[in-house]
Amino acid sequence: MTWSHYRNFGTALQVTALSSGIKKLGYSVDVIDYVPHGQLVTMSNLNRLSGYIDLLRKKRRTGKEVPFIDPAREKAFEEFLGKYICYTKECKTDSDLFLLNEEYDAFVCGSDQIWAPTFFNEKYFLSFVENPNKRIAYAPSIGLTKIDDPYVKMRMAEHLKGFV
């Protein structure tokens, strides 16, 4: 369970490297096809969003182009990931993720900043995995030295207890 759909070179390389490493250990690997469709709204990410909206407004006023998606870049990422990554069926709901318990012997979360408190999402803590003995964390990080939001801090602490 990791970020794999962001069109970022580091993200693409980390998911490919971890999948390849697990395969070399003799296991078959499927990356969970999960794209987060919302996030917990905290003051820090609300402020970040507000700043981004201000930037877009400024670009619109000045007449400069707003960033766009480059189709050639998108195609290159799709081809690269399609060549090296095997995905599960698409998981859009909690039920879709929960049903994976019947299909897989273990679940790995990581790497990268999947536990970043500013983008807190319990799915990246393998919250849908029934058996704690099937949860493996490989180099997930939070990317910060301090967690400001007390609710997120409490929830992260709860989820970390789910790893044996």
DSSP file with accessible surface (Angstrom, degrees, kcal/mol):
  #  RESIDUE AA STRUCTURE BP1 BP2  ACC     N-H-->O    O-->H-N    N-H-->O    O-->H-N    TCO  KAPPA ALPHA  PHI   PSI    X-CA   Y-CA   Z-CA
    1    1 A M              0   0   15      0, 0.0   109,-1.8     0, 0.0     2,-0.3   0.000 360.0 360.0 360.0 113.4    0.0    0.0    0.0
    2    2 A T        -     0   0    7     30,-0.3     2,-0.5   107,-0.2    32,-0.3  -0.945 360.0 -72.2-157.0 176.1    1.7    3.1   -1.2
    3    3 A W        +     0   0   40    108,-0.4    12,-0.2    -2,-0.3    32,-0.1  -0.697  59.7 146.0 -76.4 125.7    1.4    6.1   -3.4
    4    4 A S        +     0   0    2     -2,-0.5    -1,-0.2    30,-0.3     4,-0.1   0.486  56.8  62.3-137.9  -9.4    1.6    4.8   -6.9
    5    5 A H  S    S+     0   0   51     29,-0.2     2,-0.3     2,-0.1    -2,-0.1   0.465  72.9 105.7-101.9  -2.0   -0.6    6.9   -9.1
    6    6 A Y  S    S-     0   0  107      1,-0.1     2,-2.0     2,-0.1     6,-0.1  -0.615  75.9-126.3 -78.2 136.4    1.1   10.3   -8.6
    7    7 A R        +     0   0   44     -2,-0.3     2,-0.4     4,-0.1    -1,-0.1  -0.537  67.2 123.8 -85.8  76.3    3.0   11.3  -11.7
    8    8 A N     >  -     0   0   78     -2,-2.0     4,-2.5     1,-0.1     5,-0.2  -0.998  62.9-135.6-138.9 132.9    6.3   11.9   -9.8
    9    9 A F  H  > S+     0   0  133     -2,-0.4     4,-2.6     1,-0.2     5,-0.2   0.906 105.7  50.4 -60.9 -42.9    9.6   10.2  -10.6
   10   10 A G  H  > S+     0   0   41      2,-0.2     4,-2.6     1,-0.2    -1,-0.2   0.918 111.6  48.6 -61.5 -42.5   10.4    9.4   -7.0
   11   11 A T  H  > S+     0   0    7      2,-0.2     4,-2.1     1,-0.2     5,-0.3   0.939 112.6  47.4 -63.3 -46.7    7.0    7.9   -6.4
   12   12 A A  H  X S+     0   0    4     -4,-2.5     4,-1.8     1,-0.2    -2,-0.2   0.911 114.6  46.8 -62.8 -40.6    7.2    5.7   -9.5
   13   13 A L  H  X S+     0   0  105     -4,-2.6     4,-2.9    -5,-0.2     5,-0.2   0.894 110.6  51.2 -71.7 -37.8   10.7    4.6   -8.7
   14   14 A Q  H  X S+     0   0   22     -4,-2.6     4,-2.4    -5,-0.2     5,-0.3   0.921 112.0  45.9 -68.3 -40.2   10.0    3.8   -5.0
   15   15 A V  H  X S+     0   0    3     -4,-2.1     4,-2.1    -5,-0.2    -1,-0.2   0.909 115.8  47.3 -68.9 -35.8    6.9    1.6   -5.8
   16   16 A T  H  X S+     0   0   20     -4,-1.8     4,-2.6    -5,-0.3    -2,-0.2   0.933 113.2  47.9 -69.1 -43.7    8.9   -0.2   -8.6
   17   17 A A  H  X S+     0   0   64     -4,-2.9     4,-2.7     2,-0.2    -2,-0.2   0.926 113.5  46.3 -64.8 -45.4   11.9   -0.7   -6.4
   18   18 A L  H  X S+     0   0   27     -4,-2.4     4,-2.3     2,-0.2     5,-0.2   0.937 114.0  48.3 -65.3 -43.2    9.9   -2.1   -3.4
   19   19 A S  H  X S+     0   0    8     -4,-2.1     4,-2.3    -5,-0.3    -2,-0.2   0.931 113.3  48.1 -60.4 -44.5    7.9   -4.4   -5.7
   20   20 A S  H  X S+     0   0   48     -4,-2.6     4,-2.3     1,-0.2    -1,-0.2   0.911 110.1  52.1 -63.9 -41.4   11.0   -5.6   -7.4
   21   21 A G  H  X S+     0   0   34     -4,-2.7     4,-0.8     1,-0.2    -1,-0.2   0.910 110.5  47.2 -62.2 -41.2   12.7   -6.3   -4.0
   22   22 A I  H ><>S+     0   0   35     -4,-2.3     5,-1.5     1,-0.2     3,-0.7   0.910 110.7  52.5 -68.4 -39.1    9.8   -8.3   -2.7
   23   23 A K  H ><5S+     0   0   90     -4,-2.3     3,-2.1     1,-0.2    -2,-0.2   0.905 103.8  57.1 -61.9 -40.0    9.7  -10.3   -6.0
   24   24 A K  H 3<5S+     0   0  175     -4,-2.3    -1,-0.2     1,-0.3    -2,-0.2   0.751  98.9  60.9 -64.8 -21.6   13.4  -11.1   -5.6
   25   25 A L  T <<5S-     0   0  129     -4,-0.8    -1,-0.3    -3,-0.7    -2,-0.2   0.476 127.5-100.7 -81.2  -3.5   12.6  -12.6   -2.2
   26   26 A G  T < 5S+     0   0   67     -3,-2.1     2,-0.3     1,-0.3    -3,-0.2   0.570  82.1 122.3 100.2  11.7   10.4  -15.1   -4.1
   27   27 A Y      < -     0   0  158     -5,-1.5    -1,-0.3     1,-0.0     2,-0.3  -0.737  61.2-120.7-105.1 152.5    6.9  -13.6   -3.5
   28   28 A S        -     0   0  119     -2,-0.3     2,-0.4     2,-0.0    -1,-0.0  -0.689  33.5-153.3 -86.5 148.3    4.3  -12.5   -6.0
   29   29 A V        +     0   0   22     -2,-0.3     2,-0.4     2,-0.0    57,-0.2  -0.983  21.3 177.8-131.7 132.5    3.4   -8.8   -5.7
   30   30 A D        -     0   0   60     -2,-0.4     2,-0.4    55,-0.1    57,-0.3  -1.000  24.7-138.4-126.4 132.3    0.4   -6.8   -6.5
   31   31 A V  E     -a   87   0A   9     55,-3.4    57,-2.3    -2,-0.4     2,-0.3  -0.751  31.1-109.2 -88.0 133.0    0.3   -3.1   -5.7
   32   32 A I  E     -     0   0A  10     -2,-0.4     2,-1.8    55,-0.2   -30,-0.3  -0.485  23.1-136.9 -67.0 123.5   -3.1   -2.0   -4.3
   33   33 A D  E     +a   90   0A  30     56,-0.6    58,-3.1    -2,-0.3     2,-0.4  -0.601  51.2 143.3 -83.6  79.9   -4.8    0.1   -6.9
   34   34 A Y  E     -a   91   0A  10     -2,-1.8   -30,-0.3   -32,-0.3   -29,-0.2  -0.987  30.1-174.8-127.1 126.4   -6.1    2.8   -4.5
   35   35 A V        -     0   0   71     56,-0.5   -32,-0.0    -2,-0.4    -2,-0.0  -0.984  31.9-122.7-118.3 117.4   -6.3    6.5   -5.2
   36   36 A P        -     0   0   30      0, 0.0     3,-0.1     0, 0.0    56,-0.0  -0.344  21.9-168.0 -60.3 137.1   -7.4    8.6   -2.2
   37   37 A H        +     0   0  142      1,-0.2     2,-0.3    55,-0.1    55,-0.0   0.061  66.4   2.9-116.0  23.6  -10.5   10.5   -3.0
   38   38 A G        -     0   0   52      2,-0.0     2,-0.3     0, 0.0    -1,-0.2  -0.918  63.4-146.4 173.6 166.4  -10.5   12.8    0.0
   39   39 A Q        -     0   0   87     -2,-0.3     2,-0.2    -3,-0.1    82,-0.1  -0.987  34.7 -86.6-149.2 158.8   -8.4   13.7    2.9
   40   40 A L        -     0   0   60     80,-0.9     2,-0.7    -2,-0.3    80,-0.1  -0.459  45.5-128.0 -62.3 129.7   -8.9   14.8    6.5
   41   41 A V        +     0   0  103     -2,-0.2     2,-0.3     4,-0.1    -1,-0.1  -0.770  37.8 168.7 -87.9 115.7   -9.1   18.6    6.5
   42   42 A T     >  -     0   0    7     -2,-0.7     4,-2.3    76,-0.2     5,-0.2  -0.803  48.5-106.7-117.5 166.0   -6.6   20.1    9.0
   43   43 A M  H  > S+     0   0  126     -2,-0.3     4,-2.5     1,-0.2     5,-0.2   0.908 117.8  53.8 -60.6 -37.9   -5.5   23.6    9.4
   44   44 A S  H  > S+     0   0   48      1,-0.2     4,-1.8     2,-0.2    -1,-0.2   0.936 113.8  39.1 -67.7 -43.7   -2.1   23.0    7.9
   45   45 A N  H  > S+     0   0   14      2,-0.2     4,-2.3     1,-0.2    -1,-0.2   0.810 113.7  56.0 -79.5 -21.6   -3.5   21.4    4.7
   46   46 A L  H  X S+     0   0   78     -4,-2.3     4,-2.5     2,-0.2    -2,-0.2   0.927 108.8  47.8 -67.9 -41.7   -6.3   24.0    4.5
   47   47 A N  H  X S+     0   0  103     -4,-2.5     4,-2.1    -5,-0.2    -2,-0.2   0.899 111.4  50.7 -64.3 -38.8   -3.7   26.7    4.6
   48   48 A R  H  X S+     0   0  120     -4,-1.8     4,-2.0    -5,-0.2    -2,-0.2   0.936 111.3  47.9 -64.7 -43.9   -1.7   25.0    1.9
   49   49 A L  H  X S+     0   0   92     -4,-2.3     4,-2.6     1,-0.2    -2,-0.2   0.919 109.4  53.4 -63.2 -42.1   -4.8   24.7   -0.3
   50   50 A S  H  X S+     0   0   60     -4,-2.5     4,-2.3     1,-0.2    -1,-0.2   0.913 108.5  49.9 -59.6 -42.3   -5.6   28.3    0.3
   51   51 A G  H  X S+     0   0   38     -4,-2.1     4,-2.0     2,-0.2    -1,-0.2   0.893 109.9  50.6 -63.6 -38.3   -2.1   29.3   -0.9
   52   52 A Y  H  X S+     0   0  117     -4,-2.0     4,-2.4     2,-0.2    -2,-0.2   0.923 109.1  50.7 -67.2 -41.3   -2.5   27.2   -4.0
   53   53 A I  H  X S+     0   0   66     -4,-2.6     4,-2.5     1,-0.2    -2,-0.2   0.921 109.1  51.7 -62.5 -41.6   -5.8   28.8   -4.8
   54   54 A D  H  X S+     0   0   84     -4,-2.3     4,-2.3     1,-0.2    -1,-0.2   0.907 108.7  51.6 -60.5 -40.3   -4.2   32.2   -4.4
   55   55 A L  H  X S+     0   0   76     -4,-2.0     4,-2.4     1,-0.2    -2,-0.2   0.928 109.7  48.7 -63.1 -44.4   -1.5   31.2   -6.8
   56   56 A L  H  X S+     0   0   49     -4,-2.4     4,-2.2     1,-0.2    -2,-0.2   0.907 110.9  50.6 -63.0 -40.8   -4.0   30.1   -9.4
   57   57 A R  H  X S+     0   0  130     -4,-2.5     4,-2.4     2,-0.2    -1,-0.2   0.919 110.1  50.4 -62.2 -41.6   -5.9   33.3   -9.1
   58   58 A K  H  X S+     0   0  121     -4,-2.3     4,-2.3     1,-0.2     6,-0.2   0.928 110.2  49.2 -63.3 -43.5   -2.7   35.3   -9.5
   59   59 A K  H  X>S+     0   0   59     -4,-2.4     5,-0.9     1,-0.2     4,-0.8   0.883 111.1  50.4 -64.2 -37.9   -1.8   33.3  -12.6
   60   60 A R  H  <5S+     0   0  195     -4,-2.2     3,-0.4     1,-0.2    -1,-0.2   0.914 111.5  47.8 -66.3 -41.7   -5.3   33.9  -14.1
   61   61 A R  H  <5S+     0   0  183     -4,-2.4    -2,-0.2     1,-0.2    -1,-0.2   0.872 113.7  47.0 -66.4 -36.6   -5.0   37.7  -13.4
   62   62 A T  H  <5S-     0   0   78     -4,-2.3    -1,-0.2    -5,-0.2    -2,-0.2   0.598 109.5-122.4 -83.9 -10.6   -1.6   38.0  -14.9
   63   63 A G  T  <5 +     0   0   66     -4,-0.8    -3,-0.2    -3,-0.4     2,-0.1   0.471  63.6 140.3  84.9   0.8   -2.6   36.0  -18.0
   64   64 A K      < -     0   0  150     -5,-0.9    -1,-0.3    -6,-0.2    -2,-0.1  -0.490  61.8 -91.8 -76.7 150.8    0.1   33.3  -17.5
   65   65 A E        -     0   0  154     -2,-0.1    -1,-0.1    -3,-0.1     3,-0.1  -0.308  33.3-126.3 -64.4 140.7   -0.8   29.8  -18.2
   66   66 A V        -     0   0   66      1,-0.1    -1,-0.1    -3,-0.1   -10,-0.0  -0.630  44.4 -88.3 -80.0 142.3   -2.2   27.6  -15.3
   67   67 A P        -     0   0   75      0, 0.0     2,-0.3     0, 0.0    -1,-0.1  -0.199  53.6-169.8 -52.7 143.8   -0.2   24.4  -15.0
   68   68 A F        -     0   0  147     -3,-0.1     2,-0.5     0, 0.0    -3,-0.0  -0.851  28.1 -95.6-131.4 170.2   -1.6   21.6  -17.1
   69   69 A I        -     0   0  120     -2,-0.3     3,-0.1     4,-0.0     0, 0.0  -0.755  33.6-136.8 -89.6 126.7   -1.1   17.9  -17.5
   70   70 A D     >  -     0   0   76     -2,-0.5     4,-2.5     1,-0.2     5,-0.2  -0.744   7.3-153.1 -84.5 114.2    1.3   16.9  -20.3
   71   71 A P  H  > S+     0   0   96      0, 0.0     4,-2.5     0, 0.0     5,-0.2   0.859  94.3  53.2 -58.0 -36.7   -0.2   14.0  -22.2
   72   72 A A  H  > S+     0   0   68      2,-0.2     4,-2.2     1,-0.2     5,-0.1   0.914 110.4  47.1 -66.4 -39.9    3.2   12.7  -23.3
   73   73 A R  H  > S+     0   0   98      2,-0.2     4,-2.3     1,-0.2    -1,-0.2   0.924 111.6  50.9 -66.0 -44.2    4.4   12.7  -19.7
   74   74 A E  H  X S+     0   0   60     -4,-2.5     4,-2.5     1,-0.2    -2,-0.2   0.920 110.9  49.0 -57.7 -45.3    1.2   10.9  -18.6
   75   75 A K  H  X S+     0   0  133     -4,-2.5     4,-2.7     1,-0.2    -1,-0.2   0.903 109.2  52.3 -63.0 -41.5    1.7    8.3  -21.3
   76   76 A A  H  X S+     0   0   54     -4,-2.2     4,-2.5     1,-0.2    -1,-0.2   0.919 111.1  46.7 -63.0 -42.1    5.3    7.7  -20.3
   77   77 A F  H  X S+     0   0   10     -4,-2.3     4,-2.9     2,-0.2     5,-0.3   0.928 112.1  50.8 -64.9 -44.1    4.3    7.1  -16.6
   78   78 A E  H  X S+     0   0  102     -4,-2.5     4,-2.5     1,-0.2    -2,-0.2   0.921 112.7  46.2 -59.4 -44.4    1.5    4.8  -17.7
   79   79 A E  H  X S+     0   0  114     -4,-2.7     4,-1.7     2,-0.2    -1,-0.2   0.917 114.1  47.8 -65.8 -43.0    3.8    2.7  -19.9
   80   80 A F  H  X S+     0   0   66     -4,-2.5     4,-1.7    -5,-0.2     5,-0.2   0.962 116.9  41.2 -62.6 -52.5    6.6    2.6  -17.2
   81   81 A L  H  X S+     0   0    4     -4,-2.9     4,-2.8     1,-0.2    -2,-0.2   0.892 113.1  55.0 -65.1 -38.0    4.2    1.5  -14.4
   82   82 A G  H  < S+     0   0   60     -4,-2.5    -1,-0.2    -5,-0.3    -2,-0.2   0.839 109.5  48.3 -63.0 -31.3    2.3   -0.9  -16.7
   83   83 A K  H  < S+     0   0  157     -4,-1.7    -1,-0.2    -3,-0.2    -2,-0.2   0.863 126.0  24.0 -76.0 -36.3    5.6   -2.6  -17.5
   84   84 A Y  H  < S+     0   0  100     -4,-1.7     2,-0.4    -5,-0.1    -2,-0.2   0.608 110.7  67.8-110.0 -13.7    6.9   -3.0  -14.0
   85   85 A I     <  -     0   0   13     -4,-2.8     2,-0.5    -5,-0.2    -1,-0.1  -0.925  53.8-159.6-120.2 134.0    3.8   -3.0  -11.7
   86   86 A C        -     0   0   74     -2,-0.4   -55,-3.4   -57,-0.2     2,-0.3  -0.938  22.4-156.3-103.3 129.0    1.0   -5.4  -11.3
   87   87 A Y  E     -a   31   0A  63     -2,-0.5   -55,-0.2   -57,-0.3     3,-0.1  -0.749  12.6-124.6-105.9 154.9   -2.1   -3.9   -9.6
   88   88 A T  E     -     0   0A  11    -57,-2.3     3,-0.1    -2,-0.3    -1,-0.1  -0.230  55.9 -70.6 -72.5 178.1   -5.0   -5.4   -7.7
   89   89 A K  E    S-     0   0A 101      1,-0.1   -56,-0.6     7,-0.1    -1,-0.2  -0.338  74.5 -76.4 -63.2 158.5   -8.5   -4.6   -8.9
   90   90 A E  E     -a   33   0A 108     -3,-0.1     2,-0.7   -58,-0.1   -56,-0.2  -0.372  45.5-153.3 -63.6 132.3   -9.4   -1.0   -8.3
   91   91 A C  E     +a   34   0A   2    -58,-3.1   -56,-0.5     1,-0.1    -1,-0.1  -0.924  31.6 152.5-112.3 106.0  -10.2   -0.3   -4.7
   92   92 A K        +     0   0  124     -2,-0.7     2,-0.3   -58,-0.1    -1,-0.1   0.654  60.9  43.5-104.1 -23.4  -12.5    2.7   -4.4
   93   93 A T  S  > S-     0   0   67      1,-0.1     4,-1.8   -59,-0.0     5,-0.2  -0.771  84.2-109.5-122.1 167.5  -14.3    1.8   -1.1
   94   94 A D  H  > S+     0   0  101     -2,-0.3     4,-2.8     1,-0.2     5,-0.2   0.886 120.3  55.7 -59.7 -38.5  -13.5    0.5    2.3
   95   95 A S  H  > S+     0   0   79      2,-0.2     4,-2.4     1,-0.2    -1,-0.2   0.896 103.1  53.9 -63.0 -41.5  -15.2   -2.7    1.4
   96   96 A D  H  > S+     0   0   44      1,-0.2     4,-0.6     2,-0.2    -1,-0.2   0.925 112.9  43.7 -58.1 -44.5  -13.0   -3.1   -1.7
   97   97 A L  H >< S+     0   0    0     -4,-1.8     3,-1.2     1,-0.2     4,-0.4   0.925 111.4  53.5 -66.8 -43.7   -9.9   -2.8    0.5
   98   98 A F  H >< S+     0   0   92     -4,-2.8     3,-1.8     1,-0.3     4,-0.3   0.885 101.0  60.6 -60.0 -38.7  -11.4   -5.1    3.2
   99   99 A L  H >< S+     0   0   68     -4,-2.4     3,-1.5     1,-0.3     4,-0.4   0.734  87.0  74.9 -64.5 -19.6  -12.1   -7.9    0.6
  100  100 A L  G XX S+     0   0    0     -3,-1.2     4,-1.7    -4,-0.6     3,-1.4   0.769  78.4  75.6 -63.9 -22.4   -8.3   -8.0   -0.1
  101  101 A N  G <4 S+     0   0   11     -3,-1.8    -1,-0.3    -4,-0.4    -2,-0.2   0.816  92.7  53.0 -57.4 -30.5   -7.9   -9.8    3.2
  102  102 A E  G <4 S+     0   0  158     -3,-1.5    -1,-0.3    -4,-0.3    -2,-0.2   0.691 114.1  41.8 -77.7 -18.0   -9.4  -12.9    1.5
  103  103 A E  T <4 S+     0   0  105     -3,-1.4     2,-0.4    -4,-0.4    -2,-0.2   0.690 106.2  58.1-103.8 -23.4   -6.8  -12.8   -1.4
  104  104 A Y     <  -     0   0   48     -4,-1.7     3,-0.1     1,-0.1    -1,-0.1  -0.883  54.6-152.8-123.2 146.8   -3.5  -11.9    0.2
  105  105 A D  S    S+     0   0  146     -2,-0.4     2,-0.3     1,-0.2    -1,-0.1   0.695  83.8   4.7 -83.4 -24.1   -1.2  -13.5    2.8
  106  106 A A        -     0   0   47      2,-0.0     2,-0.4    30,-0.0    -1,-0.2  -0.983  61.2-142.1-157.3 161.2    0.5  -10.2    3.8
  107  107 A F  E     -b  135   0B  11     27,-2.9    29,-2.4    -2,-0.3     2,-0.4  -0.996  10.8-160.8-133.0 134.8    0.3   -6.5    3.2
  108  108 A V  E     -b  136   0B  34     -2,-0.4     2,-0.4    27,-0.2    29,-0.2  -0.957   2.4-164.8-117.3 131.9    3.2   -4.0    3.0
  109  109 A C  E     +b  137   0B   0     27,-2.7    29,-3.1    -2,-0.4     2,-0.2  -0.932  34.2  26.4-113.1 140.5    2.9   -0.3    3.4
  110  110 A G        +     0   0    1   -109,-1.8    29,-0.2    -2,-0.4     2,-0.1  -0.711   6.9 144.5 134.1 175.6    5.7    2.0    2.3
  111  111 A S  S    S+     0   0   22     27,-0.5  -108,-0.4    28,-0.3     3,-0.3   0.628  74.8  29.8 -97.7-146.1    7.8    3.6    1.4
  112  112 A D  B    S-c  140   0C  51     27,-0.7    29,-2.2     1,-0.2     2,-0.7  -0.244 110.9 -42.6  77.4-167.2    7.9    7.4    1.0
  113  113 A Q  S >  S+     0   0   85     27,-0.2     3,-1.9     1,-0.2    -1,-0.2  -0.195  81.0 137.9 -92.9  45.7    6.0    9.8    3.2
  114  114 A I  T 3  S+     0   0    1     -2,-0.7     7,-0.3    -3,-0.3    -1,-0.2   0.703  72.1  53.4 -66.6 -16.1    2.7    7.8    3.2
  115  115 A W  T 3  S+     0   0   26     26,-1.7    -1,-0.3    -3,-0.3    27,-0.1   0.154  74.8 145.2-102.4  19.7    2.3    8.6    6.9
  116  116 A A    X   -     0   0    3     -3,-1.9     3,-1.6    25,-0.2    27,-0.1  -0.364  47.9-142.6 -59.4 124.7    2.6   12.4    6.5
  117  117 A P  G >  S+     0   0    9      0, 0.0     3,-1.1     0, 0.0    -1,-0.2   0.786  98.8  62.8 -63.6 -24.4    0.3   14.0    9.1
  118  118 A T  G 3  S+     0   0   21     24,-0.3   -76,-0.2     1,-0.3    -2,-0.1   0.684 115.2  32.4 -74.2 -15.7   -0.6   16.7    6.6
  119  119 A F  G <  S+     0   0   82     -3,-1.6    -1,-0.3   -78,-0.1    -3,-0.2  -0.224  88.5 177.4-127.6  41.1   -2.1   14.0    4.3
  120  120 A F    <   +     0   0   16     -3,-1.1   -80,-0.9   -80,-0.1     2,-0.3  -0.217   7.7 162.7 -55.4 127.5   -3.3   11.6    7.0
  121  121 A N    >   -     0   0   18     -7,-0.3     3,-1.7   -82,-0.1     4,-0.3  -0.883  31.9-150.2-148.5 114.2   -5.1    8.6    5.6
  122  122 A E  G > >S+     0   0   55     -2,-0.3     3,-1.8     1,-0.3     5,-1.4   0.733  90.8  74.0 -61.6 -20.6   -5.6    5.6    7.8
  123  123 A K  G > 5S+     0   0   29      1,-0.3     3,-1.8     3,-0.2    -1,-0.3   0.867  89.5  59.4 -61.2 -33.8   -5.6    3.3    4.7
  124  124 A Y  G < 5S+     0   0    4     -3,-1.7    -1,-0.3     1,-0.3    -2,-0.2   0.584  99.1  57.8 -75.2  -4.9   -1.8    3.8    4.5
  125  125 A F  G < 5S-     0   0    2     -3,-1.8    -1,-0.3    -4,-0.3    -2,-0.2   0.193 121.0-112.5 -99.0  10.9   -1.5    2.4    8.0
  126  126 A L  T X 5 +     0   0    0     -3,-1.8     3,-1.9     1,-0.1    -3,-0.2   0.847  59.1 161.5  60.4  38.9   -3.2   -0.8    6.7
  127  127 A S  T 3 < +     0   0   35     -5,-1.4    -4,-0.1     1,-0.3    -1,-0.1   0.728  68.2  59.7 -61.9 -21.4   -6.3   -0.1    8.8
  128  128 A F  T 3  S+     0   0   16     -5,-0.2     2,-0.5    -6,-0.1    -1,-0.3   0.548  80.1 102.3 -85.6  -7.7   -8.3   -2.5    6.5
  129  129 A V    <   -     0   0    1     -3,-1.9   -31,-0.1     1,-0.2     6,-0.1  -0.679  58.3-159.1 -84.3 121.8   -6.1   -5.5    7.3
  130  130 A E  S    S+     0   0  125     -2,-0.5    -1,-0.2   -32,-0.2     3,-0.1   0.905  74.6  57.0 -66.8 -45.7   -7.8   -7.8    9.8
  131  131 A N    >   -     0   0   65      1,-0.1     3,-2.5   -30,-0.0     4,-0.2  -0.805  67.2-154.9 -97.7 114.3   -4.8   -9.7   11.2
  132  132 A P  G >  S+     0   0   52      0, 0.0     3,-1.6     0, 0.0    32,-0.6   0.786  94.1  66.8 -57.3 -25.8   -2.1   -7.5   12.6
  133  133 A N  G 3  S+     0   0  122      1,-0.3    30,-0.0    30,-0.1    -3,-0.0   0.619  95.5  57.5 -69.7 -12.1    0.4  -10.3   11.9
  134  134 A K  G <  S+     0   0   54     -3,-2.5   -27,-2.9   -28,-0.1     2,-0.5   0.345  86.1  98.5 -96.9   3.8   -0.2   -9.6    8.1
  135  135 A R  E <   +b  107   0B  46     -3,-1.6     2,-0.4   -29,-0.2    29,-0.3  -0.834  47.6 177.2 -98.6 126.3    0.9   -5.9    8.4
  136  136 A I  E     -b  108   0B  82    -29,-2.4   -27,-2.7    -2,-0.5     2,-0.5  -0.993  14.6-156.3-128.2 131.2    4.4   -5.0    7.4
  137  137 A A  E     -b  109   0B  45     -2,-0.4     2,-0.5   -29,-0.2   -27,-0.2  -0.934   8.3-172.7-107.3 126.6    5.8   -1.5    7.3
  138  138 A Y        -     0   0  132    -29,-3.1   -27,-0.5    -2,-0.5  -120,-0.0  -0.915  66.6 -42.3-122.2 101.6    8.7   -0.8    5.0
  139  139 A A  S    S+     0   0   61     -2,-0.5   -27,-0.7   -29,-0.2   -28,-0.3   0.754  77.1 164.4  54.8  37.6   10.3    2.6    5.3
  140  140 A P  B     -c  112   0C  25      0, 0.0     2,-0.3     0, 0.0   -27,-0.2  -0.567  15.6-171.2 -76.2 149.2    7.2    4.7    5.6
  141  141 A S        -     0   0   49    -29,-2.2   -26,-1.7    -2,-0.2   -25,-0.2  -0.909  32.8-143.6-136.4 167.4    7.9    8.2    6.9
  142  142 A I        -     0   0   47     -2,-0.3   -24,-0.3     2,-0.2   -29,-0.1   0.585  31.3-141.4-105.4 -16.4    6.1   11.2    8.1
  143  143 A G        +     0   0   45      1,-0.2     2,-0.3   -27,-0.1   -30,-0.1   0.548  69.0  85.5  72.4   6.4    8.4   13.8    6.7
  144  144 A L        -     0   0   84      1,-0.1    -2,-0.2     3,-0.0    -1,-0.2  -0.929  68.3-142.1-134.6 161.3    8.1   16.1    9.7
  145  145 A T  S    S+     0   0  156     -2,-0.3     2,-0.3     1,-0.2    -1,-0.1   0.589  90.3  33.0 -95.6 -12.2    9.8   16.5   13.1
  146  146 A K        -     0   0  139      0, 0.0     2,-0.7     0, 0.0    -1,-0.2  -1.000  65.7-143.1-147.5 140.5    6.5   17.5   14.8
  147  147 A I        -     0   0   33     -2,-0.3     6,-0.1     1,-0.2    -5,-0.0  -0.917  18.6-177.3-105.0 111.0    2.8   16.7   14.5
  148  148 A D        +     0   0  118     -2,-0.7    -1,-0.2     1,-0.0     3,-0.1   0.864  59.6  79.7 -78.3 -38.3    0.9   19.8   15.2
  149  149 A D     >  -     0   0   47      1,-0.2     4,-2.6     2,-0.1     5,-0.2  -0.609  65.1-157.4 -78.4 116.1   -2.7   18.5   14.9
  150  150 A P  H  > S+     0   0  104      0, 0.0     4,-2.3     0, 0.0     5,-0.2   0.861  91.5  52.3 -64.1 -33.8   -3.6   16.7   18.1
  151  151 A Y  H  > S+     0   0  113      2,-0.2     4,-2.6     1,-0.2     5,-0.2   0.947 111.9  45.0 -66.3 -47.4   -6.4   14.7   16.5
  152  152 A V  H  > S+     0   0    0      1,-0.2     4,-2.9     2,-0.2     5,-0.2   0.922 112.0  53.2 -62.4 -41.8   -4.1   13.4   13.7
  153  153 A K  H  X S+     0   0  122     -4,-2.6     4,-2.2     1,-0.2    -1,-0.2   0.928 110.8  46.5 -59.0 -44.6   -1.3   12.7   16.3
  154  154 A M  H  X S+     0   0   93     -4,-2.3     4,-2.2     2,-0.2    -2,-0.2   0.935 113.7  48.0 -63.9 -45.1   -3.8   10.6   18.4
  155  155 A R  H  X S+     0   0   50     -4,-2.6     4,-2.3     1,-0.2    -2,-0.2   0.903 110.9  50.9 -65.5 -39.7   -5.0    8.7   15.3
  156  156 A M  H  X S+     0   0    7     -4,-2.9     4,-2.4     1,-0.2    -1,-0.2   0.927 109.1  51.1 -63.5 -42.8   -1.5    8.0   14.1
  157  157 A A  H  X S+     0   0   48     -4,-2.2     4,-1.3    -5,-0.2    -2,-0.2   0.913 110.0  50.5 -60.7 -41.3   -0.5    6.6   17.5
  158  158 A E  H  < S+     0   0   88     -4,-2.2     4,-0.3     1,-0.2     3,-0.3   0.923 112.1  46.6 -61.5 -45.6   -3.6    4.4   17.5
  159  159 A H  H >< S+     0   0   29     -4,-2.3     3,-1.5     1,-0.2    -1,-0.2   0.852 104.9  59.6 -69.5 -32.6   -2.8    3.0   14.0
  160  160 A L  H >< S+     0   0   78     -4,-2.4     3,-1.6     1,-0.3    -1,-0.2   0.832  95.9  63.5 -65.2 -29.4    0.9    2.4   14.8
  161  161 A K  T 3< S+     0   0  176     -4,-1.3    -1,-0.3    -3,-0.3    -2,-0.2   0.689  87.7  73.9 -66.2 -15.1   -0.2    0.1   17.6
  162  162 A G  T <  S+     0   0   16     -3,-1.5     2,-0.5    -4,-0.3    -1,-0.3   0.492  79.7  85.5 -77.7  -2.3   -1.7   -2.1   14.9
  163  163 A F    <         0   0   39     -3,-1.6   -30,-0.1    -4,-0.1   -27,-0.1  -0.872 360.0 360.0-102.8 131.4    1.8   -3.2   13.8
  164  164 A V              0   0  139    -32,-0.6    -2,-0.1    -2,-0.5    -3,-0.0  -0.539 360.0 360.0 -83.9 360.0    3.2   -6.2   15.7
